[in-house]
Amino acid sequence: MNRRILPFFLLMSGLVFWEFCVRFYQIPHYILPAPILIFTELIKKHTLLLSHTLVTLQEMLIGFTLAIAIAIPIAILMFQFSILEYAFYPFIVGSQSVPVFAVAPLLILWFGYGIFSKVVMTAVIVFFPITLNTLDGLKSADPDVVNMFRILKANRWQILRKVNFPAALPFIFSGAKIGISISTIGAVIGEWVGSKAGLGYLMLHSNSQMQIALVFAAIVCLTAMGLVLLAIMTFLEKIVMPWKTLT
């Protein structure tokens, strides 16, 4: 079976099984709606879903961009100056042991109910994989090539630009793809804690109204958005590193 068809086949099989179970066991729609009901809700409430999707997408993209802008320079500085790595690495790793739900209310308190608190929440979640992947990528450069540049009297920043950073590109994109995939978590958690718009807000509001099909429709929108952003990131990776597709 074609590898592109296999995920679609598994998805359709799962939806058919889901539909059959809901109908056979007569599960109430307010507990588990059938896929057809969710699809109907997607069509009927498409305008509402689109407006909230755009809010969440804006939070994700700004937060992701902010994380990239901070994570890569920090990783470079940690690579160039080992004392900074020794100082900050434990705190970067340790920050991931803090539950995001514990941080979200504080961000709402500090930055308010506007978009900025959700942007910061997204950036906090995305920051970790990009920073560590970039740092590991910078360290992955061929030491023989680095030594050759040193023999040719290249300084450390020239070596970074010509050797280390190109070697780190696959790692950076790997971290970016992970980051863009989990950016939905930061945005939605921020909206759950305090928001007046976005898919997270819509999910909470719909759940309180027992509109479970609309909750699932919002989840479908989140999933689709994450997959599209991941596909875009993969496409950019192929443009920046065309040699990777040839190996």
C-alpha positions in Angstrom: 0.0 0.0 0.0 1.2 3.5 -0.9 2.7 5.2 2.2 0.6 8.3 1.5 -2.6 6.4 1.3 -2.0 4.4 4.5 -2.6 7.2 7.0 -5.8 8.1 5.1 -6.9 4.5 5.2 -6.3 4.2 8.9 -8.1 7.4 9.6 -11.2 6.4 7.6 -11.2 2.9 9.2 -11.1 4.5 12.6 -13.9 6.9 11.8 -16.1 4.0 10.4 -15.4 2.0 13.6 -16.2 5.0 15.7 -19.5 5.7 13.9 -20.5 2.0 14.2 -19.8 1.9 17.9 -21.8 5.1 18.6 -24.8 3.8 16.7 -24.6 0.2 17.9 -24.2 1.1 21.6 -26.5 4.1 21.2 -24.1 6.4 23.0 -25.7 9.8 23.7 -24.3 12.7 21.6 -23.5 14.7 24.7 -21.1 12.0 25.7 -19.5 10.9 22.4 -20.9 12.4 19.2 -20.7 10.4 16.0 -18.2 11.5 13.3 -21.0 12.4 11.0 -22.5 14.7 13.7 -19.0 16.3 14.1 -18.7 16.8 10.4 -22.1 18.4 10.2 -21.1 20.7 13.0 -18.0 21.7 11.1 -20.1 22.7 8.1 -22.8 24.4 10.0 -20.6 26.4 12.4 -17.7 27.0 9.9 -17.9 30.8 10.3 -17.7 30.6 14.1 -14.9 28.0 13.9 -12.9 30.0 11.4 -13.0 33.2 13.5 -11.7 31.4 16.6 -9.2 29.4 14.6 -7.7 32.6 13.3 -7.3 33.9 16.8 -5.5 30.7 18.0 -3.4 30.7 14.8 -2.2 34.2 15.4 -1.2 33.4 19.0 0.7 30.3 17.8 2.6 32.0 15.0 3.6 35.0 17.1 4.6 32.8 20.0 6.5 30.4 17.7 8.4 33.3 16.1 9.2 34.8 19.5 10.6 31.4 20.7 12.8 31.1 17.6 14.1 34.6 18.0 15.1 33.9 21.6 16.1 30.3 21.5 18.6 30.3 18.6 20.7 33.2 19.9 20.7 31.7 23.4 21.8 28.3 22.0 24.6 30.0 20.0 25.8 31.9 23.1 25.7 28.7 25.2 27.8 27.0 22.5 30.3 29.8 22.1 30.7 30.4 25.8 30.7 27.2 27.8 30.3 29.1 31.1 26.9 30.2 29.9 25.9 26.6 29.1 27.0 25.4 32.5 25.0 28.3 34.1 21.8 28.1 32.1 21.4 24.5 30.9 20.1 23.2 34.3 17.5 26.0 34.4 16.4 25.4 30.9 15.9 21.6 31.5 14.4 22.2 35.0 11.9 24.6 33.6 10.3 21.7 31.7 9.4 20.0 35.0 7.1 22.8 35.9 3.5 22.0 34.8 2.3 24.4 32.2 -1.0 24.8 34.0 0.9 26.2 37.0 2.5 28.8 34.8 -0.6 29.8 32.8 -2.5 31.6 35.6 0.6 33.6 36.4 1.0 34.8 32.8 -2.6 35.8 32.8 -2.0 37.8 36.0 1.1 39.4 34.7 0.1 40.1 31.1 -3.7 40.2 31.2 -6.4 38.5 29.2 -5.2 39.8 25.9 -3.2 38.0 23.2 0.2 38.6 24.8 -0.2 36.2 27.7 -1.1 33.4 25.1 1.9 34.4 23.0 4.2 34.1 26.0 2.7 30.7 26.9 3.2 29.4 23.4 6.8 30.7 23.4 7.6 29.1 26.7 6.5 25.7 25.5 8.2 26.0 22.1 11.5 27.4 23.5 12.8 24.2 25.0 13.0 21.9 22.0 14.4 24.6 19.7 17.1 25.6 22.2 18.3 22.1 22.9 18.2 20.9 19.3 20.1 24.0 18.1 22.7 23.5 20.8 23.1 19.8 19.9 23.3 20.7 16.2 26.1 23.2 16.8 28.1 20.6 18.6 27.6 18.0 15.8 29.9 19.7 13.4 32.8 17.6 12.0 35.8 18.3 14.3 38.2 17.7 11.4 36.5 20.5 9.4 36.6 22.8 12.5 40.3 22.1 12.9 41.0 22.8 9.2 39.3 26.2 9.6 41.4 26.9 12.7 44.6 26.1 10.8 43.5 28.6 8.1 43.3 31.2 10.9 39.5 31.5 10.9 38.1 33.0 14.1 35.4 31.4 16.2 32.6 33.4 14.7 33.7 32.6 11.2 33.8 28.9 12.1 30.3 29.2 13.6 29.0 30.8 10.4 30.7 28.5 7.9 30.8 25.2 9.8 28.8 24.9 13.0 25.6 26.7 11.9 25.2 24.7 8.6 25.7 21.5 10.6 23.0 22.6 13.0 20.4 23.3 10.4 18.9 19.8 10.4 18.7 20.0 14.2 17.1 23.4 14.1 14.4 22.3 11.7 13.8 19.2 13.8 13.3 21.4 16.9 11.2 23.8 14.9 8.9 21.0 13.6 8.4 19.7 17.2 7.8 23.3 18.3 5.3 24.2 15.7 3.4 20.9 16.5 3.2 21.6 20.2 2.5 25.3 19.9 -1.2 24.5 19.9 -0.8 23.4 23.5 0.5 26.7 24.7 -2.1 28.7 22.9 -5.0 26.5 24.0 -3.9 26.3 27.6 -3.6 30.1 27.7 -7.1 30.4 26.3 -8.5 27.9 28.8 -7.1 29.9 31.7 -8.4 33.2 30.5 -9.6 34.4 27.1 -12.6 35.7 25.2 -11.7 34.1 21.9 -9.8 31.2 20.3 -10.4 27.5 19.9 -9.5 26.9 23.6 -12.2 29.3 24.7 -14.7 27.9 22.3 -14.0 24.4 23.6 -14.6 25.4 27.2 -17.7 27.4 26.3 -19.1 24.6 24.2 -18.4 22.0 26.9 -20.3 24.0 29.5 -23.3 24.2 27.1 -23.0 20.4 26.5 -22.3 21.0 22.8 -19.8 18.2 22.6 -19.9 17.9 18.8 -18.6 21.5 18.7 -15.8 20.6 21.1 -14.7 17.8 18.7 -15.1 20.2 15.8 -12.7 22.6 17.5 -10.3 19.7 18.1 -10.4 18.8 14.4 -9.6 22.5 13.5 -6.6 22.4 16.0 -5.4 19.1 14.5 -5.7 20.3 10.9 -3.9 23.6 11.8 -1.0 21.7 13.4 -0.7 19.4 10.4 -0.7 22.2 7.9 1.9 24.2 9.9 4.1 21.1 10.1 3.8 20.6 6.4 4.8 24.2 5.8 7.8 23.8 8.0 8.8 20.6 6.2 8.5 22.4 2.9 10.7 25.3 4.2 13.3 22.7 5.3 13.5 21.2 1.8 14.0 24.7 0.4 16.7 25.7 2.9 18.4 22.3 2.8 17.8 20.8 -0.7 20.7 18.4 -0.3 18.9 16.6 2.5 16.2 15.3 0.1 19.0 13.9 -2.1 20.5 11.7 0.6 
